[in-house]
Amino acid sequence: MTVFLLLLLAHFVADFYLQRHDWIMCKVKNKHRSLGLLKHISVHVVLTSIALFAGGVGLNLSFFIALLVITATHYAIDIWKTYQRFVLSFFLADQAGHFIVIVLVSLWLSGLSVEAIQQSLATFFSNTTLLLLAIYIVACKPISLVISLALDKYTKEFKDEQNASDGLASAGELIGYFERGLIITFILFEHFAGVGFLLAAKSVFRFGDMRRGSDRKLTEYIMLGTLFSFSAAILLGKLGKHFYNTL
């Protein structure tokens, strides 16, 4: 675990703190012929070497194989990223690739057998963990769909409204995800005041929309959606708390 944490720390420092902006621009422009990419990889070589040595890996064959695998795959993944658009999905894919390599190298250095890894995974994915995971998954897309269907006849009344008053695309759905996720977390940790704070904060941000007398329909629509969302989240949170205590 120590080697893994050190390698992860070295990766984050090299990728986000010691990578200069002009190196990034050089990578985007020159791709695999970029001098900035070589400088970036050099930083990774140094920090990864320090992490391996500090983690107790001696200067042996395992040390150099781990260093080669991590830096070579980092170089390949970064080249791939230079041909992609700078959007969240590709950024997450890039970081996930680096993370998987670090995990695999750490497991190899630790000498864990397949059976030991399977046992660790079985312990991690206990019934309680799977239950909580299922609750958070249900709180996102399925509940959003239920709320959308429940409010469908009211949503149609806004179809002909001017686009100037429209919000960001899919922002309401994402807000709902975070909102229900936070409520479930507050209930699981018995921080019930957090639920009230969240409702109050949402009311403050929505006050500008709801205070106009001409927007009575919008006010009622927002309140319905909020009540549906909070009710579903509280129900899921209470179910999760109950089963967490009984499993």
Summary of the structure (lengths in Angstrom):
residues: 247
radius of gyration: 24.5
end to end distance: 28.3
largest distance: 75.0
contacts: 668
relative contact order: 0.08
helix: 84%
strand: 0%
